[in-house]
Amino acid sequence: MTDTVPPPPVRELAPREHADLLRHLSAFFAEIAPGRRPKPDPVTAKTRATAPDPAGPLSG
């Protein structure tokens, strides 16, 4: 049987800490939201799609 470690005590956040946490979480979720992702650069995407294979053509 293994000994379990009790979780640390939970404390209330001060109003300033609460506001800071909400600000950070809002920024984080705004950054990862699917509709908010930056669109890929069309020039880079086209170049990447048409770039020659660095390994060269396969020899048969």
PDB file of N, CA, C and O in Angstrom, chain B, residues numbered from 101:
ATOM      1  N   MET B 101       0.839  -1.180   0.000  1.00  0.00           N
ATOM      2  CA  MET B 101       0.000   0.000   0.000  1.00  0.00           C
ATOM      3  C   MET B 101       0.891   1.252   0.000  1.00  0.00           C
ATOM      4  O   MET B 101       1.868   1.324   0.744  1.00  0.00           O
ATOM      5  N   THR B 102       0.548   2.219  -0.827  1.00  0.00           N
ATOM      6  CA  THR B 102       1.377   3.421  -0.918  1.00  0.00           C
ATOM      7  C   THR B 102       0.758   4.558  -0.127  1.00  0.00           C
ATOM      8  O   THR B 102      -0.463   4.669  -0.017  1.00  0.00           O
ATOM      9  N   ASP B 103       1.612   5.391   0.416  1.00  0.00           N
ATOM     10  CA  ASP B 103       1.131   6.574   1.130  1.00  0.00           C
ATOM     11  C   ASP B 103       0.779   7.646   0.110  1.00  0.00           C
ATOM     12  O   ASP B 103       1.500   7.854  -0.866  1.00  0.00           O
ATOM     13  N   THR B 104      -0.326   8.316   0.347  1.00  0.00           N
ATOM     14  CA  THR B 104      -0.713   9.401  -0.547  1.00  0.00           C
ATOM     15  C   THR B 104      -0.379  10.732   0.106  1.00  0.00           C
ATOM     16  O   THR B 104      -0.479  10.885   1.323  1.00  0.00           O
ATOM     17  N   VAL B 105       0.015  11.680  -0.709  1.00  0.00           N
ATOM     18  CA  VAL B 105       0.346  13.008  -0.223  1.00  0.00           C
ATOM     19  C   VAL B 105      -0.898  13.876  -0.376  1.00  0.00           C
ATOM     20  O   VAL B 105      -1.474  13.951  -1.462  1.00  0.00           O
ATOM     21  N   PRO B 106      -1.316  14.534   0.709  1.00  0.00           N
ATOM     22  CA  PRO B 106      -2.503  15.381   0.592  1.00  0.00           C
ATOM     23  C   PRO B 106      -2.205  16.595  -0.297  1.00  0.00           C
ATOM     24  O   PRO B 106      -1.074  17.082  -0.315  1.00  0.00           O
ATOM     25  N   PRO B 107      -3.195  17.081  -1.023  1.00  0.00           N
ATOM     26  CA  PRO B 107      -2.972  18.249  -1.877  1.00  0.00           C
ATOM     27  C   PRO B 107      -2.678  19.482  -1.016  1.00  0.00           C
ATOM     28  O   PRO B 107      -3.060  19.524   0.153  1.00  0.00           O
ATOM     29  N   PRO B 108      -2.008  20.473  -1.582  1.00  0.00           N
ATOM     30  CA  PRO B 108      -1.734  21.681  -0.811  1.00  0.00           C
ATOM     31  C   PRO B 108      -3.032  22.417  -0.508  1.00  0.00           C
ATOM     32  O   PRO B 108      -4.013  22.273  -1.238  1.00  0.00           O
ATOM     33  N   PRO B 109      -3.044  23.191   0.544  1.00  0.00           N
ATOM     34  CA  PRO B 109      -4.272  23.932   0.872  1.00  0.00           C
ATOM     35  C   PRO B 109      -4.592  24.959  -0.211  1.00  0.00           C
ATOM     36  O   PRO B 109      -3.691  25.526  -0.827  1.00  0.00           O
ATOM     37  N   VAL B 110      -5.867  25.187  -0.431  1.00  0.00           N
ATOM     38  CA  VAL B 110      -6.322  26.144  -1.442  1.00  0.00           C
ATOM     39  C   VAL B 110      -6.574  27.472  -0.749  1.00  0.00           C
ATOM     40  O   VAL B 110      -7.167  27.516   0.329  1.00  0.00           O
ATOM     41  N   ARG B 111      -6.125  28.547  -1.367  1.00  0.00           N
ATOM     42  CA  ARG B 111      -6.369  29.867  -0.786  1.00  0.00           C
ATOM     43  C   ARG B 111      -7.126  30.728  -1.783  1.00  0.00           C
ATOM     44  O   ARG B 111      -7.067  30.501  -2.992  1.00  0.00           O
ATOM     45  N   GLU B 112      -7.816  31.688  -1.276  1.00  0.00           N
ATOM     46  CA  GLU B 112      -8.552  32.625  -2.127  1.00  0.00           C
ATOM     47  C   GLU B 112      -7.564  33.571  -2.803  1.00  0.00           C
ATOM     48  O   GLU B 112      -6.550  33.952  -2.219  1.00  0.00           O
ATOM     49  N   LEU B 113      -7.876  33.942  -4.039  1.00  0.00           N
ATOM     50  CA  LEU B 113      -7.044  34.921  -4.722  1.00  0.00           C
ATOM     51  C   LEU B 113      -7.455  36.324  -4.296  1.00  0.00           C
ATOM     52  O   LEU B 113      -8.636  36.609  -4.097  1.00  0.00           O
ATOM     53  N   ALA B 114      -6.475  37.177  -4.163  1.00  0.00           N
ATOM     54  CA  ALA B 114      -6.763  38.587  -3.894  1.00  0.00           C
ATOM     55  C   ALA B 114      -7.385  39.181  -5.159  1.00  0.00           C
ATOM     56  O   ALA B 114      -7.161  38.660  -6.252  1.00  0.00           O
ATOM     57  N   PRO B 115      -8.153  40.249  -5.034  1.00  0.00           N
ATOM     58  CA  PRO B 115      -8.780  40.846  -6.228  1.00  0.00           C
ATOM     59  C   PRO B 115      -7.772  41.164  -7.336  1.00  0.00           C
ATOM     60  O   PRO B 115      -8.062  40.956  -8.515  1.00  0.00           O
ATOM     61  N   ARG B 116      -6.611  41.656  -6.972  1.00  0.00           N
ATOM     62  CA  ARG B 116      -5.588  41.982  -7.987  1.00  0.00           C
ATOM     63  C   ARG B 116      -5.091  40.707  -8.673  1.00  0.00           C
ATOM     64  O   ARG B 116      -4.929  40.689  -9.893  1.00  0.00           O
ATOM     65  N   GLU B 117      -4.849  39.642  -7.904  1.00  0.00           N
ATOM     66  CA  GLU B 117      -4.402  38.370  -8.484  1.00  0.00           C
ATOM     67  C   GLU B 117      -5.474  37.791  -9.396  1.00  0.00           C
ATOM     68  O   GLU B 117      -5.170  37.240 -10.455  1.00  0.00           O
ATOM     69  N   HIS B 118      -6.726  37.918  -8.980  1.00  0.00           N
ATOM     70  CA  HIS B 118      -7.841  37.407  -9.772  1.00  0.00           C
ATOM     71  C   HIS B 118      -7.914  38.133 -11.112  1.00  0.00           C
ATOM     72  O   HIS B 118      -8.085  37.504 -12.156  1.00  0.00           O
ATOM     73  N   ALA B 119      -7.785  39.458 -11.079  1.00  0.00           N
ATOM     74  CA  ALA B 119      -7.836  40.249 -12.311  1.00  0.00           C
ATOM     75  C   ALA B 119      -6.665  39.893 -13.226  1.00  0.00           C
ATOM     76  O   ALA B 119      -6.844  39.778 -14.439  1.00  0.00           O
ATOM     77  N   ASP B 120      -5.468  39.716 -12.659  1.00  0.00           N
ATOM     78  CA  ASP B 120      -4.304  39.349 -13.465  1.00  0.00           C
ATOM     79  C   ASP B 120      -4.498  37.977 -14.112  1.00  0.00           C
ATOM     80  O   ASP B 120      -4.182  37.785 -15.286  1.00  0.00           O
ATOM     81  N   LEU B 121      -5.017  37.030 -13.338  1.00  0.00           N
ATOM     82  CA  LEU B 121      -5.249  35.688 -13.867  1.00  0.00           C
ATOM     83  C   LEU B 121      -6.265  35.725 -15.008  1.00  0.00           C
ATOM     84  O   LEU B 121      -6.061  35.086 -16.041  1.00  0.00           O
ATOM     85  N   LEU B 122      -7.346  36.462 -14.831  1.00  0.00           N
ATOM     86  CA  LEU B 122      -8.349  36.565 -15.895  1.00  0.00           C
ATOM     87  C   LEU B 122      -7.759  37.206 -17.149  1.00  0.00           C
ATOM     88  O   LEU B 122      -8.059  36.773 -18.262  1.00  0.00           O
ATOM     89  N   ARG B 123      -6.938  38.216 -16.984  1.00  0.00           N
ATOM     90  CA  ARG B 123      -6.322  38.886 -18.125  1.00  0.00           C
ATOM     91  C   ARG B 123      -5.408  37.920 -18.886  1.00  0.00           C
ATOM     92  O   ARG B 123      -5.438  37.865 -20.116  1.00  0.00           O
ATOM     93  N   HIS B 124      -4.604  37.166 -18.151  1.00  0.00           N
ATOM     94  CA  HIS B 124      -3.704  36.210 -18.801  1.00  0.00           C
ATOM     95  C   HIS B 124      -4.474  35.089 -19.497  1.00  0.00           C
ATOM     96  O   HIS B 124      -4.137  34.700 -20.615  1.00  0.00           O
ATOM     97  N   LEU B 125      -5.498  34.578 -18.840  1.00  0.00           N
ATOM     98  CA  LEU B 125      -6.290  33.510 -19.459  1.00  0.00           C
ATOM     99  C   LEU B 125      -7.025  34.009 -20.696  1.00  0.00           C
ATOM    100  O   LEU B 125      -7.101  33.299 -21.699  1.00  0.00           O
ATOM    101  N   SER B 126      -7.563  35.217 -20.635  1.00  0.00           N
ATOM    102  CA  SER B 126      -8.261  35.776 -21.792  1.00  0.00           C
ATOM    103  C   SER B 126      -7.316  35.925 -22.971  1.00  0.00           C
ATOM    104  O   SER B 126      -7.673  35.600 -24.103  1.00  0.00           O
ATOM    105  N   ALA B 127      -6.105  36.419 -22.706  1.00  0.00           N
ATOM    106  CA  ALA B 127      -5.122  36.579 -23.781  1.00  0.00           C
ATOM    107  C   ALA B 127      -4.730  35.221 -24.349  1.00  0.00           C
ATOM    108  O   ALA B 127      -4.596  35.070 -25.564  1.00  0.00           O
ATOM    109  N   PHE B 128      -4.547  34.234 -23.477  1.00  0.00           N
ATOM    110  CA  PHE B 128      -4.165  32.899 -23.926  1.00  0.00           C
ATOM    111  C   PHE B 128      -5.238  32.290 -24.822  1.00  0.00           C
ATOM    112  O   PHE B 128      -4.932  31.795 -25.908  1.00  0.00           O
ATOM    113  N   PHE B 129      -6.486  32.322 -24.377  1.00  0.00           N
ATOM    114  CA  PHE B 129      -7.549  31.704 -25.173  1.00  0.00           C
ATOM    115  C   PHE B 129      -7.839  32.485 -26.442  1.00  0.00           C
ATOM    116  O   PHE B 129      -8.246  31.895 -27.443  1.00  0.00           O
ATOM    117  N   ALA B 130      -7.640  33.793 -26.428  1.00  0.00           N
ATOM    118  CA  ALA B 130      -7.811  34.566 -27.657  1.00  0.00           C
ATOM    119  C   ALA B 130      -6.745  34.183 -28.668  1.00  0.00           C
ATOM    120  O   ALA B 130      -6.997  34.181 -29.873  1.00  0.00           O
ATOM    121  N   GLU B 131      -5.552  33.858 -28.178  1.00  0.00           N
ATOM    122  CA  GLU B 131      -4.453  33.489 -29.071  1.00  0.00           C
ATOM    123  C   GLU B 131      -4.661  32.116 -29.700  1.00  0.00           C
ATOM    124  O   GLU B 131      -4.289  31.904 -30.854  1.00  0.00           O
ATOM    125  N   ILE B 132      -5.251  31.181 -28.955  1.00  0.00           N
ATOM    126  CA  ILE B 132      -5.391  29.824 -29.487  1.00  0.00           C
ATOM    127  C   ILE B 132      -6.762  29.550 -30.096  1.00  0.00           C
ATOM    128  O   ILE B 132      -7.009  28.450 -30.589  1.00  0.00           O
ATOM    129  N   ALA B 133      -7.650  30.534 -30.068  1.00  0.00           N
ATOM    130  CA  ALA B 133      -8.993  30.326 -30.617  1.00  0.00           C
ATOM    131  C   ALA B 133      -8.903  30.048 -32.113  1.00  0.00           C
ATOM    132  O   ALA B 133      -8.154  30.731 -32.812  1.00  0.00           O
ATOM    133  N   PRO B 134      -9.650  29.055 -32.630  1.00  0.00           N
ATOM    134  CA  PRO B 134      -9.540  28.688 -34.043  1.00  0.00           C
ATOM    135  C   PRO B 134      -9.828  29.831 -35.008  1.00  0.00           C
ATOM    136  O   PRO B 134      -9.153  29.941 -36.031  1.00  0.00           O
ATOM    137  N   GLY B 135     -10.793  30.674 -34.722  1.00  0.00           N
ATOM    138  CA  GLY B 135     -11.140  31.758 -35.627  1.00  0.00           C
ATOM    139  C   GLY B 135     -10.164  32.908 -35.594  1.00  0.00           C
ATOM    140  O   GLY B 135     -10.224  33.789 -36.452  1.00  0.00           O
ATOM    141  N   ARG B 136      -9.269  32.923 -34.631  1.00  0.00           N
ATOM    142  CA  ARG B 136      -8.361  34.042 -34.456  1.00  0.00           C
ATOM    143  C   ARG B 136      -6.947  33.758 -34.947  1.00  0.00           C
ATOM    144  O   ARG B 136      -6.084  34.629 -34.845  1.00  0.00           O
ATOM    145  N   ARG B 137      -6.688  32.581 -35.469  1.00  0.00           N
ATOM    146  CA  ARG B 137      -5.338  32.261 -35.912  1.00  0.00           C
ATOM    147  C   ARG B 137      -4.986  33.098 -37.131  1.00  0.00           C
ATOM    148  O   ARG B 137      -5.833  33.335 -37.991  1.00  0.00           O
ATOM    149  N   PRO B 138      -3.740  33.547 -37.207  1.00  0.00           N
ATOM    150  CA  PRO B 138      -3.358  34.317 -38.395  1.00  0.00           C
ATOM    151  C   PRO B 138      -3.369  33.432 -39.633  1.00  0.00           C
ATOM    152  O   PRO B 138      -2.996  32.260 -39.589  1.00  0.00           O
ATOM    153  N   LYS B 139      -3.801  34.017 -40.723  1.00  0.00           N
ATOM    154  CA  LYS B 139      -3.861  33.255 -41.971  1.00  0.00           C
ATOM    155  C   LYS B 139      -2.447  33.104 -42.519  1.00  0.00           C
ATOM    156  O   LYS B 139      -1.633  34.015 -42.371  1.00  0.00           O
ATOM    157  N   PRO B 140      -2.139  31.970 -43.149  1.00  0.00           N
ATOM    158  CA  PRO B 140      -0.798  31.795 -43.701  1.00  0.00           C
ATOM    159  C   PRO B 140      -0.542  32.779 -44.841  1.00  0.00           C
ATOM    160  O   PRO B 140      -1.455  33.153 -45.576  1.00  0.00           O
ATOM    161  N   ASP B 141       0.693  33.178 -44.968  1.00  0.00           N
ATOM    162  CA  ASP B 141       1.085  34.090 -46.031  1.00  0.00           C
ATOM    163  C   ASP B 141       0.937  33.364 -47.371  1.00  0.00           C
ATOM    164  O   ASP B 141       1.557  32.318 -47.563  1.00  0.00           O
ATOM    165  N   PRO B 142       0.133  33.889 -48.304  1.00  0.00           N
ATOM    166  CA  PRO B 142      -0.089  33.170 -49.568  1.00  0.00           C
ATOM    167  C   PRO B 142       1.194  33.007 -50.388  1.00  0.00           C
ATOM    168  O   PRO B 142       1.343  32.004 -51.085  1.00  0.00           O
ATOM    169  N   VAL B 143       2.114  33.958 -50.322  1.00  0.00           N
ATOM    170  CA  VAL B 143       3.365  33.838 -51.087  1.00  0.00           C
ATOM    171  C   VAL B 143       4.195  32.692 -50.544  1.00  0.00           C
ATOM    172  O   VAL B 143       4.700  31.870 -51.309  1.00  0.00           O
ATOM    173  N   THR B 144       4.340  32.633 -49.226  1.00  0.00           N
ATOM    174  CA  THR B 144       5.124  31.559 -48.609  1.00  0.00           C
ATOM    175  C   THR B 144       4.474  30.208 -48.857  1.00  0.00           C
ATOM    176  O   THR B 144       5.163  29.234 -49.160  1.00  0.00           O
ATOM    177  N   ALA B 145       3.162  30.142 -48.731  1.00  0.00           N
ATOM    178  CA  ALA B 145       2.455  28.869 -48.937  1.00  0.00           C
ATOM    179  C   ALA B 145       2.627  28.400 -50.378  1.00  0.00           C
ATOM    180  O   ALA B 145       2.842  27.212 -50.618  1.00  0.00           O
ATOM    181  N   LYS B 146       2.535  29.318 -51.339  1.00  0.00           N
ATOM    182  CA  LYS B 146       2.678  28.941 -52.746  1.00  0.00           C
ATOM    183  C   LYS B 146       4.110  28.486 -53.021  1.00  0.00           C
ATOM    184  O   LYS B 146       4.325  27.494 -53.717  1.00  0.00           O
ATOM    185  N   THR B 147       5.084  29.206 -52.478  1.00  0.00           N
ATOM    186  CA  THR B 147       6.493  28.829 -52.682  1.00  0.00           C
ATOM    187  C   THR B 147       6.759  27.465 -52.086  1.00  0.00           C
ATOM    188  O   THR B 147       7.430  26.632 -52.697  1.00  0.00           O
ATOM    189  N   ARG B 148       6.240  27.236 -50.904  1.00  0.00           N
ATOM    190  CA  ARG B 148       6.451  25.950 -50.242  1.00  0.00           C
ATOM    191  C   ARG B 148       5.800  24.824 -51.048  1.00  0.00           C
ATOM    192  O   ARG B 148       6.354  23.729 -51.137  1.00  0.00           O
ATOM    193  N   ALA B 149       4.641  25.084 -51.630  1.00  0.00           N
ATOM    194  CA  ALA B 149       3.920  24.038 -52.361  1.00  0.00           C
ATOM    195  C   ALA B 149       4.611  23.714 -53.689  1.00  0.00           C
ATOM    196  O   ALA B 149       4.536  22.579 -54.158  1.00  0.00           O
ATOM    197  N   THR B 150       5.277  24.688 -54.294  1.00  0.00           N
ATOM    198  CA  THR B 150       5.867  24.461 -55.608  1.00  0.00           C
ATOM    199  C   THR B 150       7.384  24.288 -55.556  1.00  0.00           C
ATOM    200  O   THR B 150       8.016  24.126 -56.600  1.00  0.00           O
ATOM    201  N   ALA B 151       7.973  24.319 -54.379  1.00  0.00           N
ATOM    202  CA  ALA B 151       9.433  24.194 -54.259  1.00  0.00           C
ATOM    203  C   ALA B 151       9.852  22.785 -54.670  1.00  0.00           C
ATOM    204  O   ALA B 151       9.145  21.816 -54.393  1.00  0.00           O
ATOM    205  N   PRO B 152      11.001  22.675 -55.331  1.00  0.00           N
ATOM    206  CA  PRO B 152      11.475  21.338 -55.716  1.00  0.00           C
ATOM    207  C   PRO B 152      11.870  20.521 -54.481  1.00  0.00           C
ATOM    208  O   PRO B 152      12.257  21.076 -53.452  1.00  0.00           O
ATOM    209  N   ASP B 153      11.768  19.234 -54.599  1.00  0.00           N
ATOM    210  CA  ASP B 153      12.123  18.342 -53.503  1.00  0.00           C
ATOM    211  C   ASP B 153      13.632  18.407 -53.290  1.00  0.00           C
ATOM    212  O   ASP B 153      14.384  18.176 -54.237  1.00  0.00           O
ATOM    213  N   PRO B 154      14.104  18.713 -52.076  1.00  0.00           N
ATOM    214  CA  PRO B 154      15.548  18.818 -51.857  1.00  0.00           C
ATOM    215  C   PRO B 154      16.274  17.489 -52.063  1.00  0.00           C
ATOM    216  O   PRO B 154      17.478  17.492 -52.318  1.00  0.00           O
ATOM    217  N   ALA B 155      15.581  16.357 -51.960  1.00  0.00           N
ATOM    218  CA  ALA B 155      16.215  15.055 -52.157  1.00  0.00           C
ATOM    219  C   ALA B 155      16.417  14.753 -53.644  1.00  0.00           C
ATOM    220  O   ALA B 155      17.153  13.834 -54.006  1.00  0.00           O
ATOM    221  N   GLY B 156      15.773  15.519 -54.479  1.00  0.00           N
ATOM    222  CA  GLY B 156      15.912  15.299 -55.919  1.00  0.00           C
ATOM    223  C   GLY B 156      14.929  14.255 -56.416  1.00  0.00           C
ATOM    224  O   GLY B 156      14.261  13.598 -55.617  1.00  0.00           O
ATOM    225  N   PRO B 157      14.836  14.098 -57.726  1.00  0.00           N
ATOM    226  CA  PRO B 157      13.907  13.105 -58.277  1.00  0.00           C
ATOM    227  C   PRO B 157      14.367  11.690 -57.924  1.00  0.00           C
ATOM    228  O   PRO B 157      15.559  11.411 -57.797  1.00  0.00           O
ATOM    229  N   LEU B 158      13.411  10.839 -57.775  1.00  0.00           N
ATOM    230  CA  LEU B 158      13.735   9.436 -57.477  1.00  0.00           C
ATOM    231  C   LEU B 158      14.274   8.760 -58.730  1.00  0.00           C
ATOM    232  O   LEU B 158      13.730   8.914 -59.824  1.00  0.00           O
ATOM    233  N   SER B 159      15.329   8.027 -58.551  1.00  0.00           N
ATOM    234  CA  SER B 159      15.887   7.316 -59.715  1.00  0.00           C
ATOM    235  C   SER B 159      15.335   5.897 -59.746  1.00  0.00           C
ATOM    236  O   SER B 159      15.207   5.255 -58.703  1.00  0.00           O
ATOM    237  N   GLY B 160      15.020   5.426 -60.895  1.00  0.00           N
ATOM    238  CA  GLY B 160      14.385   4.125 -60.991  1.00  0.00           C
ATOM    239  C   GLY B 160      15.259   3.145 -61.511  1.00  0.00           C
ATOM    240  O   GLY B 160      14.870   1.986 -61.655  1.00  0.00           O
TER     241      GLY B 160
END
